[in-house]
Amino acid sequence: MKFFAEINIMPLKALLDPQGKAVTSRMNNIGYLGVQEVRIGKHMTLEIEAENEKQAHQVVEDACKNILSNPIMESYEFKLSPL
C-alpha cells in the first residue's frame, strides 16, 4: 500500500526563533500591527510504500526522529493518509 505523509517541524516553543522574530518585526514595520510571535518551521511530504498503516506510521516516526528533525531544538507532527 502507498501512504502520503505531511510533516510539520517547528522550533521548540522554549527556544528563540530568530527568523520568526525578524518576520514579526518586519510585518509590524510595514503595518501588520496585530501580528505577534511568528514562528518559522519546515513542511515536508513523503510518499511511502508499506504493508500497512502501522508500518508506514513507524517509518515516518523514525525518519522524523533520526533524520528530518533535531529533537533537541525542534518538535514535529505528521498526518498520514492512504494514497
DSSP file (Angstrom, degrees, kcal/mol; ACC not computed):
  #  RESIDUE AA STRUCTURE BP1 BP2  ACC     N-H-->O    O-->H-N    N-H-->O    O-->H-N    TCO  KAPPA ALPHA  PHI   PSI    X-CA   Y-CA   Z-CA
    1    1 A M              0   0    0      0, 0.0    49,-2.8     0, 0.0     2,-0.4   0.000 360.0 360.0 360.0 150.9    0.0    0.0    0.0
    2    2 A K  E     -A   49   0A   0     47,-0.2    81,-2.6    49,-0.1     2,-0.3  -0.858 360.0-171.8-106.4 142.9    1.0    3.6   -0.6
    3    3 A F  E     -AB  48  82A   0     45,-2.8    45,-2.8    -2,-0.4     2,-0.5  -0.924  15.2-143.1-130.4 156.0    0.7    6.3    2.0
    4    4 A F  E     -AB  47  81A   0     77,-3.5    77,-2.3    -2,-0.3     2,-0.4  -0.983  15.9-164.5-121.2 126.2    1.2   10.0    2.0
    5    5 A A  E     -AB  46  80A   0     41,-3.0    41,-2.2    -2,-0.5     2,-0.5  -0.938   7.8-163.5-114.6 132.7    2.7   11.8    5.0
    6    6 A E  E     -AB  45  79A   0     73,-2.4    73,-2.2    -2,-0.4     2,-0.4  -0.975  17.4-168.4-111.5 123.0    2.6   15.5    5.7
    7    7 A I  E     -AB  44  78A   0     37,-3.2    37,-2.6    -2,-0.5     2,-0.5  -0.929  12.3-166.7-120.0 132.2    5.2   16.6    8.3
    8    8 A N  E     -AB  43  77A   0     69,-2.8    69,-1.9    -2,-0.4     2,-0.5  -0.980   6.0-170.8-117.0 128.2    5.5   19.9   10.1
    9    9 A I  E     +AB  42  76A   0     33,-2.8    33,-2.8    -2,-0.5    67,-0.2  -0.978  10.3 176.2-121.0 127.3    8.7   20.6   12.0
   10   10 A M  E     - B   0  75A   0     65,-2.4    65,-2.9    -2,-0.5    31,-0.1  -0.921  36.0 -99.8-129.9 151.7    8.8   23.6   14.3
   11   11 A P  E     - B   0  74A   0      0, 0.0    63,-0.3     0, 0.0     6,-0.1  -0.435  55.1 -93.1 -64.3 145.9   11.4   25.1   16.7
   12   12 A L    >   -     0   0    0     61,-2.7     3,-1.8     1,-0.1    62,-0.0  -0.327  31.0-123.5 -58.8 142.3   10.6   24.3   20.3
   13   13 A K  T 3  S+     0   0    0      1,-0.3    -1,-0.1    -3,-0.1     4,-0.1   0.790 109.8  60.6 -60.9 -28.8    8.5   27.0   21.9
   14   14 A A  T 3  S+     0   0    0      2,-0.1     2,-0.3    59,-0.0    -1,-0.3   0.636  95.9  78.2 -74.1 -13.4   11.1   27.4   24.7
   15   15 A L  S <  S-     0   0    0     -3,-1.8     2,-0.1    58,-0.1    58,-0.0  -0.710  88.5-106.4-101.7 148.9   13.8   28.4   22.1
   16   16 A L        -     0   0    0     -2,-0.3    -4,-0.1     1,-0.1    -2,-0.1  -0.451  23.6-153.1 -66.0 139.5   14.3   31.7   20.4
   17   17 A D     >  -     0   0    0      1,-0.1     4,-2.5    -2,-0.1     5,-0.2  -0.850  11.3-175.5-116.0  91.1   13.3   31.7   16.7
   18   18 A P  H  > S+     0   0    0      0, 0.0     4,-2.3     0, 0.0     5,-0.2   0.862  83.8  50.4 -58.9 -38.8   15.4   34.4   15.0
   19   19 A Q  H  > S+     0   0    0      2,-0.2     4,-2.4     1,-0.2     5,-0.2   0.934 111.7  48.4 -64.1 -44.8   13.7   34.1   11.6
   20   20 A G  H  > S+     0   0    0      1,-0.2     4,-2.7     2,-0.2    18,-0.4   0.900 110.6  50.8 -61.7 -41.8   10.3   34.4   13.3
   21   21 A K  H  X S+     0   0    0     -4,-2.5     4,-2.5     2,-0.2    -1,-0.2   0.908 110.3  49.9 -62.9 -42.0   11.4   37.4   15.3
   22   22 A A  H  X S+     0   0    0     -4,-2.3     4,-2.4     2,-0.2    -2,-0.2   0.910 112.9  46.0 -63.5 -42.7   12.7   39.1   12.1
   23   23 A V  H  X S+     0   0    0     -4,-2.4     4,-2.7     2,-0.2     5,-0.2   0.908 111.6  51.9 -67.5 -41.4    9.5   38.4   10.2
   24   24 A T  H  X S+     0   0    0     -4,-2.7     4,-2.2     2,-0.2    -2,-0.2   0.936 112.1  46.5 -58.4 -47.0    7.4   39.6   13.1
   25   25 A S  H  X S+     0   0    0     -4,-2.5     4,-2.2     1,-0.2    -2,-0.2   0.923 113.3  48.0 -62.3 -45.9    9.4   42.9   13.3
   26   26 A R  H  X S+     0   0    0     -4,-2.4     4,-1.5     2,-0.2    -1,-0.2   0.910 110.3  51.6 -64.1 -42.5    9.2   43.4    9.5
   27   27 A M  H  <>S+     0   0    0     -4,-2.7     5,-2.9     1,-0.2    -1,-0.2   0.910 111.4  47.4 -62.3 -41.8    5.5   42.8    9.4
   28   28 A N  H ><5S+     0   0    0     -4,-2.2     3,-1.2     1,-0.2    -1,-0.2   0.882 108.7  56.0 -64.9 -37.6    4.9   45.3   12.3
   29   29 A N  H 3<5S+     0   0    0     -4,-2.2    -1,-0.2     1,-0.2    -2,-0.2   0.799 108.7  46.7 -65.5 -28.7    7.1   47.8   10.5
   30   30 A I  T 3<5S-     0   0    0     -4,-1.5    -1,-0.2    -3,-0.2    -2,-0.2   0.278 131.5 -85.3-101.7  12.6    5.0   47.7    7.3
   31   31 A G  T < 5S+     0   0    0     -3,-1.2     2,-1.6    -4,-0.1    -3,-0.2   0.435  89.9 122.9 109.5  -1.6    1.7   48.0    9.1
   32   32 A Y    > < +     0   0    0     -5,-2.9     3,-1.4     1,-0.2    -1,-0.1  -0.545  31.4 162.7 -88.4  71.1    0.6   44.5   10.2
   33   33 A L  T 3   +     0   0    0     -2,-1.6    -1,-0.2     1,-0.3    -5,-0.1   0.704  62.9  58.9 -70.9 -22.3    0.4   45.7   13.8
   34   34 A G  T 3  S+     0   0    0     -3,-0.2     2,-0.4     2,-0.0    -1,-0.3   0.541  79.7 106.0 -83.6  -6.1   -1.7   42.8   15.1
   35   35 A V    <   +     0   0    0     -3,-1.4     2,-0.3   -11,-0.1     3,-0.1  -0.618  46.2 169.4 -81.0 126.9    0.9   40.1   14.1
   36   36 A Q        +     0   0    0     -2,-0.4    -2,-0.0     1,-0.2   -15,-0.0  -0.976  49.0   7.7-135.9 148.7    2.7   38.7   17.0
   37   37 A E        -     0   0    0     -2,-0.3     2,-0.3     1,-0.2    -1,-0.2   0.891  65.6-169.0  52.3  56.3    5.1   35.7   17.6
   38   38 A V        -     0   0    0    -18,-0.4     2,-0.4    -3,-0.1   -14,-0.2  -0.579   2.6-166.5 -69.5 135.3    5.7   34.5   14.1
   39   39 A R        -     0   0    0     -2,-0.3     2,-0.5   -19,-0.1   -26,-0.0  -0.993   5.5-151.7-125.9 136.2    7.5   31.1   14.2
   40   40 A I        +     0   0    0     -2,-0.4   -20,-0.2   -23,-0.0     2,-0.2  -0.913  26.6 149.7-114.8 130.6    9.0   29.6   11.1
   41   41 A G        -     0   0    0     -2,-0.5     2,-0.4   -31,-0.1   -31,-0.2  -0.475  40.6 -85.2-134.5-155.5    9.4   25.9   10.5
   42   42 A K  E     -A    9   0A   0    -33,-2.8   -33,-2.8    -2,-0.2     2,-0.4  -0.947  21.9-158.6-127.3 144.9    9.6   23.3    7.8
   43   43 A H  E     +A    8   0A   0     -2,-0.4     2,-0.3   -35,-0.2   -35,-0.2  -0.993  19.5 174.9-122.3 129.1    6.8   21.4    5.9
   44   44 A M  E     -A    7   0A   0    -37,-2.6   -37,-3.2    -2,-0.4     2,-0.4  -0.937  16.6-154.8-132.3 153.7    7.7   18.2    4.2
   45   45 A T  E     -A    6   0A   0     -2,-0.3     2,-0.4   -39,-0.2   -39,-0.2  -0.979  10.4-172.7-127.4 145.5    5.8   15.5    2.3
   46   46 A L  E     -A    5   0A   0    -41,-2.2   -41,-3.0    -2,-0.4     2,-0.5  -0.990  16.6-149.1-133.4 142.8    6.7   11.8    1.9
   47   47 A E  E     -A    4   0A   0     -2,-0.4     2,-0.4   -43,-0.2   -43,-0.2  -0.964  26.3-168.8-106.1 131.0    5.2    9.0   -0.2
   48   48 A I  E     -A    3   0A   0    -45,-2.8   -45,-2.8    -2,-0.5     2,-0.6  -0.963  21.1-149.9-128.1 135.3    5.7    5.7    1.5
   49   49 A E  E     +A    2   0A   0     -2,-0.4     2,-0.3   -47,-0.2   -47,-0.2  -0.921  38.7 150.6 -99.2 120.0    5.3    2.1    0.3
   50   50 A A        -     0   0    0    -49,-2.8     3,-0.1    -2,-0.6    -2,-0.0  -0.967  56.0-117.1-148.0 160.8    4.4   -0.1    3.3
   51   51 A E  S    S-     0   0    0     -2,-0.3     2,-0.3     1,-0.1    -1,-0.1   0.832  94.1 -10.3 -68.7 -33.0    2.5   -3.2    4.1
   52   52 A N  S  > S-     0   0    0    -51,-0.1     4,-2.1     1,-0.1     5,-0.2  -0.936  76.5 -91.3-157.3 175.7    0.0   -1.4    6.4
   53   53 A E  H  > S+     0   0    0     -2,-0.3     4,-2.8     1,-0.2     5,-0.2   0.864 119.9  56.7 -66.3 -36.5   -0.7    2.0    8.1
   54   54 A K  H  > S+     0   0    0      2,-0.2     4,-2.0     1,-0.2    -1,-0.2   0.914 109.1  46.1 -61.3 -43.1    1.1    0.9   11.3
   55   55 A Q  H  > S+     0   0    0      2,-0.2     4,-2.1     1,-0.2    -2,-0.2   0.911 113.0  49.6 -66.9 -42.5    4.3    0.2    9.4
   56   56 A A  H  X S+     0   0    0     -4,-2.1     4,-2.3     1,-0.2    -2,-0.2   0.909 109.3  52.6 -61.8 -42.2    4.0    3.5    7.4
   57   57 A H  H  X S+     0   0    0     -4,-2.8     4,-2.7     1,-0.2    -1,-0.2   0.911 109.1  49.7 -59.2 -43.3    3.5    5.4   10.7
   58   58 A Q  H  X S+     0   0    0     -4,-2.0     4,-2.7     2,-0.2    -1,-0.2   0.882 108.5  52.6 -65.3 -38.7    6.6    3.8   12.2
   59   59 A V  H  X S+     0   0    0     -4,-2.1     4,-2.5     2,-0.2    -2,-0.2   0.937 112.8  44.0 -61.6 -46.8    8.7    4.7    9.1
   60   60 A V  H  X S+     0   0    0     -4,-2.3     4,-2.7     2,-0.2     5,-0.2   0.925 113.1  51.5 -65.1 -44.3    7.6    8.4    9.3
   61   61 A E  H  X S+     0   0    0     -4,-2.7     4,-2.3     1,-0.2    -2,-0.2   0.933 112.7  45.5 -57.7 -47.5    8.2    8.4   13.1
   62   62 A D  H  X S+     0   0    0     -4,-2.7     4,-2.8     1,-0.2     5,-0.3   0.909 112.4  50.8 -63.1 -43.1   11.7    7.0   12.7
   63   63 A A  H  X>S+     0   0    0     -4,-2.5     5,-2.8    -5,-0.2     4,-2.4   0.911 111.2  48.4 -62.6 -42.2   12.5    9.4    9.9
   64   64 A C  I  <>S+     0   0    0     -4,-2.7     5,-1.5     3,-0.2    -1,-0.2   0.929 116.7  42.3 -63.0 -45.1   11.3   12.4   11.9
   65   65 A K  I  <5S+     0   0    0     -4,-2.3    -2,-0.2    -5,-0.2    -1,-0.2   0.886 126.7  29.4 -68.4 -40.1   13.3   11.4   15.0
   66   66 A N  I  <5S+     0   0    0     -4,-2.8    -3,-0.2    -5,-0.2    -2,-0.2   0.705 135.5   5.2-100.1 -22.6   16.5   10.3   13.2
   67   67 A I  I  <5S+     0   0    0     -4,-2.4    -3,-0.2    -5,-0.3    -4,-0.1   0.702 119.7  48.9-129.5 -48.9   16.8   12.4   10.0
   68   68 A L  I   <S+     0   0    0     -5,-2.8     2,-0.3     2,-0.0    -4,-0.2   0.741 109.5  33.5 -82.4 -24.4   14.3   15.1    9.5
   69   69 A S      < -     0   0    0     -5,-1.5     7,-0.1    -6,-0.4     3,-0.1  -0.886  66.5-130.7-129.9 161.6   14.3   16.9   12.8
   70   70 A N    >>  -     0   0    0     -2,-0.3     4,-2.9     1,-0.1     3,-1.8  -0.916  20.1-159.4-106.9 101.8   16.7   17.8   15.6
   71   71 A P  T 34 S+     0   0    0      0, 0.0    -1,-0.1     0, 0.0    -5,-0.0   0.677  87.9  62.0 -62.1 -16.6   14.8   16.7   18.7
   72   72 A I  T 34 S+     0   0    0      1,-0.1     3,-0.1    -3,-0.1   -60,-0.0   0.822 124.4  15.5 -73.5 -30.6   17.0   19.0   20.9
   73   73 A M  T <4 S+     0   0    0     -3,-1.8   -61,-2.7     1,-0.1     2,-0.3   0.556 122.3  52.2-119.3 -13.6   15.7   22.1   19.1
   74   74 A E  E  <  -B   11   0A   0     -4,-2.9     2,-0.3   -63,-0.3    -1,-0.1  -0.910  53.1-154.9-133.0 152.5   12.6   21.0   17.1
   75   75 A S  E     -B   10   0A   0    -65,-2.9   -65,-2.4    -2,-0.3     2,-0.3  -0.820  18.8-161.6-114.1 162.7    9.2   19.3   17.6
   76   76 A Y  E     -B    9   0A   0     -2,-0.3     2,-0.3   -67,-0.2   -67,-0.2  -0.971  13.9-177.7-142.5 158.1    7.3   17.6   14.8
   77   77 A E  E     -B    8   0A   0    -69,-1.9   -69,-2.8    -2,-0.3     2,-0.3  -0.973  11.8-170.9-147.6 153.5    3.9   16.3   14.0
   78   78 A F  E     -B    7   0A   0     -2,-0.3     2,-0.4   -71,-0.2   -71,-0.2  -0.983  17.8-145.0-147.2 158.7    2.6   14.5   11.0
   79   79 A K  E     -B    6   0A   0    -73,-2.2   -73,-2.4    -2,-0.3     2,-0.4  -0.988  17.5-160.2-123.3 133.0   -0.6   13.3    9.3
   80   80 A L  E     +B    5   0A   0     -2,-0.4   -75,-0.2   -75,-0.2   -23,-0.0  -0.940  14.8 169.0-117.5 132.9   -0.6   10.0    7.4
   81   81 A S  E     -B    4   0A   0    -77,-2.3   -77,-3.5    -2,-0.4     2,-0.1  -0.994  35.4-106.0-142.0 149.6   -3.2    9.1    4.8
   82   82 A P  E      B    3   0A   0      0, 0.0   -79,-0.3     0, 0.0   -29,-0.0  -0.396 360.0 360.0 -70.8 149.5   -3.5    6.3    2.2
   83   83 A L              0   0    0    -81,-2.6   -80,-0.2    -2,-0.1   -36,-0.0   0.398 360.0 360.0 -97.8 360.0   -3.0    7.1   -1.5
